Amino acid sequence: MSQLLVTKKQITDAGYAIACFLTFIAVVSSLSRYLLSHDLHMQIASILYGEPYTEVQFAELSKRPIQEFIHRVVGAAYMIIGLLQFTPSFRKKNWKLHRVLGRVFVIFSLLVGLGGIYMGLSYPFAGWRETVPTLLFGGLFIYFVFMGYRRARQRKILEHQLWMIRSFSIALGIATIRIIVLAVNTLTDIEYNKIFIFAFWCAWTMHLVLTEAGIYLAFTRKVKKVQYAG
């Protein structure tokens, strides 16, 4: 039993560490547009996104200031709030604030999720091949948020946490997409559009699989125990 508990702690600690790292990448890439000089911002963006994407999509995004604000500022705030919400010490010491931020988090989730779907439909960089995974995983993201909110309203706290973990995992996949694009683009001569689509499918699928594996190993028995007790 003690070994099982240690394993659960290791899983949750590893997941939190990865979330911190990916949140940092996501926030820096989102806010560099406002915090850095234009040239430095474009240099960092070219590294994280690739030059083809930076040249085309940043020009498109700049034509839509409201969309850009939601994508960058609201998206960065969403990431920071999300990481706080999943920090155990923060929840224990600031329970009332946790509940208030939870409502803000749901609103920001919908804004970011719907905004991402809009981008995938209106001006996808790689055409329909980008639209398909954006709609699929964007739809899952919104569904997970809805289920998390519903479980919170039903006072099923543990299930609420698991659904929100799933939703935040998909959001963090955006940062993983950047890492995959950077790695594959640097190490291979594959056409950029193909790398971009591969990164979409690979990052989000990997996040879903690893998240479900972590939930199963660290929480499933506890969920079943709660259900049986009810």
N, C-alpha and C positions, 0 to 999 in steps of 0.2 A: 504493500500500500504506500509506504513512504517513497519507494522508487517511482511509483506512478505519479505521485504528487510532484516530485522533482521534475519528471518529464513534462508534466503540464506546465510548470513554471518556466521551464526552458523554452517550451513552444511559445508561450505568451510573451516572454522576454525577447525572444528572437523576432517575433512578429512586430513588436513595438519598436525595436531597433531599426528594422527595415522600414517601418512606417516613418520614423524620424528622418531617415536618410532620403527617402523618396519625397517627403514633404518639403525638405530643404531644397531639393532640385526643382520641384514644382513652383515653390514660392519665388525663388531666385529668378527662374526663367520667366515668370509672370510679371514681376515687378521691376525687372531690369530696364524695361521700357521707360519707367518714370524716375528711377533712382540713379541711372548711369547716363553718361553722354551717349549721343546717338551712335557714334562710331563704335564705342565699346559695347553697347547693347547689341549692335548688329554682329559684332565679332562673336560674342557669346551665343547669340541666337544661331549663327551659322554653324557653330560647333554642336549645339544641342539639337538643332532641327535639320541641319544641312542647308547648303546655299540655295539649291533649287526651291525648297519650301519657303525659306526666308524671303527670297526675292518676290515670289508670287503671292503667297498668302498674307504676308505682313502688309503688302500694298492693298490687298482686298480688305483686310481687317481695319486698316486706317480709314477706309471710306465709310465705316460704320462705327462711329464713336461710342454709341450706347452699347452695341454688341462687344466692342473692344473693352469697354469698362467692365461689363459683366464677366467677360472671359478672363481678364487679367486681375482686376482689383477684387471683385466678388469671388472669383476663383481662388485667389490667394487667401482671402479671409476665410473662405470655406475650409481650405486645407489647414490653416492654423487652428481654427475652432475645432475641427475634427480631431486633430492630434491632441488638443487639450481634453476633449470629451473622452478620449480613450486613455488618458493618463490616470491611473488609479489614485494616486495621491491627490490630484486635483479634484476628482469626484468626491473623495472622502472629506476633504477640508472645505469644499465649496458646493455642497449639494444643491442649495437653492440656485446658485449661479449656473450650475450644471443644467438644471431644468430650464432656465431662461435661455441659455445658449443652445440648448437642444431644439427649442422652437425656431431660433434664428438659423440653426444648422439645417433644419428641414426646409425652410424657405430658400436659403442659399443653395441647397442641394437641387431643388426644383429649377431655380434660375440657371445654375451651371449645367444641369442635365439637359434641359430644354434648349439652352443656348448652344450646347455642343451638337445636339441633333439638328438644330437650325443650320449651323455651319456645314454639317455633313450633307444636308439637303440642298442648300443654296449655292455654295461655292466650294465643293470638295476638290482638294488638290489633285487627287488621283481618280477623279470621276466616280462612277458607280461602284467601283471596287473598294473605294473608301466609304461610300455611303452605306453599303450593306453592313459591315461590322459596326459602324457608328450607330446605326438604327438598332441593331441587335443588342449591343452592350449598353447603349444609352437607354434602351427600353428596360433592360434588366436592372440598370442602376435606379431608375425611377420606381420600378416595382419593389426593389429592396427597400428603398426609402419609405415607400407607402406602408409596407409590411412592418418595418421598424416603428413607424409612427403609430400604426394601429395597435401593435403589441404594447407599446408604452401606454396608450390610452386604456388598454385592458389590464394594465398593471402586471403584465407578464414580462418582468424586467429582464430576465435572462434571455428569453427569446428576442426581446427588443434589442438587446446588445448584439446578438448574433446576426440579426438582419442588418443592423447598422455597420457591423464589421464587414459584411459582404458588400454593402454599398460603398464604403470607404475604400475597400480593396480595388474596386473598379476605378474609382477616381484616381487612386495612386498609380494605376496602370498607365496613365498619361505620362508620368515621369519615366516609367520603365520603357515606354515606346521611344522616348528620347535616347535612353541609354542604348537600346538595341540598334536604333538608326545610326548613332555615333559609332558603335562597335563594328557593325557590318559594313557601313560605308567606308570606314577606315581600313578594314582588313581585306576587303574584296573589291572587285570591279563590277559588281552587279548593278544593273540599271537602278537609278535612285527610286523610281516609282515602285518597282518590285520590292525594294528594301522597305519602303514606307508601308506598303500593304502587309508584307510579312510581319513587320513590327506591330501593326495593329492587332492582327490575329494572335500572334505569339504572346505578346504582353498580356492582353486581357484574358486569353485562355489560361495562361500560366497562373495569373493572379486568382482566377476562379478556382482552379484545381488545387492550388496550394492553400487557399483560404478554406475550402471545404475539407481538405485533409487535416488542417490545423484545428478546425472546429470539431471534427470527428474525434481526433486524438485528445483534445484538451477539454471539450465540453459535452460531447454527446451523452455520456453516462449520466452527467449531472442533469441534462435536460430530461432524459428518460426518468430519472429518479423524481424530479419535480412533477412530471406528468403522472407517474404512478401514485405519488402522494396525493395529487388532486383527485 
